[in-house]
Amino acid sequence: MYGTGTIAEVLADQGITPDLTAQPGKVGEDILFQHRTLGDGDFYFVMNRRERAGSFELSFRQTGKAPELWRADTGERFPLSYRIENARTV
C-alpha cells in the first residue's frame, strides 16, 4: 500500500509505463489524448495544445498494430512510419 507519492510514481513502481509519451513536449500540458480500446485495435485522439503547429514523436504503450493518422477535418487516413522500441510503438 502507498501512503505517499504521485500516481505516476506508484505506477512506475508497479512497472506500468505511461500510455502515451511525447518528445518534445509534455502529455497533459502540450499534448492531450483520449484512448479507446476497440474490438480490432486501439484508437487514440491526440491534440496539440500549443498555439503553433509542430512535430512530436509519440510513444504508445501498444505493439502489433500499424499506426495511421486520421484527419478529423477531412476524414483522410495516412499510414505513419513507426518503430517498435522497448515494447512500445514509436
C-alpha positions as CSV (number, residue, x, y, z in Angstrom):
1,M,0.0,0.0,0.0
2,Y,1.2,3.5,-0.8
3,G,0.7,6.4,1.5
4,T,2.8,8.9,-0.3
5,G,4.0,9.7,-3.8
6,T,2.3,10.6,-7.1
7,I,0.1,8.3,-9.2
8,A,2.9,8.3,-11.8
9,E,5.4,7.2,-9.1
10,V,3.2,4.4,-7.9
11,L,2.5,3.1,-11.4
12,A,6.2,3.2,-12.3
13,D,7.0,1.3,-9.1
14,Q,4.5,-1.4,-10.3
15,G,6.2,-1.5,-13.7
16,I,3.3,0.2,-15.5
17,T,4.6,2.6,-18.2
18,P,2.7,5.7,-19.4
19,D,0.0,5.0,-22.0
20,L,1.4,7.9,-24.2
21,T,4.6,10.0,-24.1
22,A,5.7,12.8,-26.4
23,Q,9.0,14.3,-27.3
24,P,9.4,17.2,-27.3
25,G,6.6,18.2,-25.1
26,K,4.7,17.0,-22.1
27,V,1.5,15.0,-22.1
28,G,-1.2,16.8,-20.2
29,E,0.3,20.2,-21.0
30,D,1.4,20.3,-24.6
31,I,-0.4,17.2,-25.7
32,L,-3.9,15.9,-24.6
33,F,-5.2,12.5,-25.6
34,Q,-8.0,10.0,-25.2
35,H,-7.5,6.3,-25.7
36,R,-10.3,3.9,-26.6
37,T,-9.8,0.1,-27.0
38,L,-11.8,-1.3,-29.9
39,G,-12.6,-4.9,-30.9
40,D,-9.9,-4.8,-33.6
41,G,-7.4,-2.2,-32.4
42,D,-6.9,0.9,-30.3
43,F,-8.0,4.5,-31.1
44,Y,-6.1,7.5,-29.7
45,F,-7.4,11.0,-30.2
46,V,-4.3,13.2,-29.8
47,M,-4.4,17.0,-29.7
48,N,-1.6,19.6,-29.9
49,R,-2.4,22.3,-27.3
50,R,0.4,24.6,-28.4
51,E,-0.5,27.8,-30.2
52,R,1.5,26.7,-33.2
53,A,1.9,23.7,-35.5
54,G,4.7,21.4,-34.6
55,S,6.0,17.9,-34.8
56,F,6.1,15.4,-31.9
57,E,7.5,11.9,-31.6
58,L,4.8,9.9,-29.8
59,S,5.3,6.6,-28.0
60,F,2.3,4.4,-27.3
61,R,2.1,1.5,-24.9
62,Q,0.9,-0.7,-27.8
63,T,2.5,-3.1,-30.2
64,G,1.4,-5.3,-33.0
65,K,-0.6,-2.7,-34.9
66,A,0.4,-0.3,-37.7
67,P,-0.5,3.3,-36.8
68,E,-2.4,5.6,-39.1
69,L,-3.1,9.4,-39.0
70,W,-6.7,10.3,-39.4
71,R,-7.5,13.9,-40.3
72,A,-10.6,14.8,-38.3
73,D,-11.5,17.7,-40.6
74,T,-11.3,15.7,-43.9
75,G,-11.6,12.1,-42.9
76,E,-8.4,11.2,-44.8
77,R,-6.2,8.4,-43.5
78,F,-2.5,8.0,-43.9
79,P,-0.1,5.3,-42.8
80,L,2.7,6.5,-40.5
81,S,6.3,5.4,-40.2
82,Y,7.0,3.8,-36.9
83,R,9.3,1.5,-35.0
84,I,8.9,-0.8,-32.0
85,E,11.2,0.1,-29.1
86,N,11.1,-1.3,-25.6
87,A,7.7,-2.9,-26.2
88,R,6.2,0.4,-27.4
89,T,5.2,1.8,-30.8
90,V,7.1,5.0,-31.5
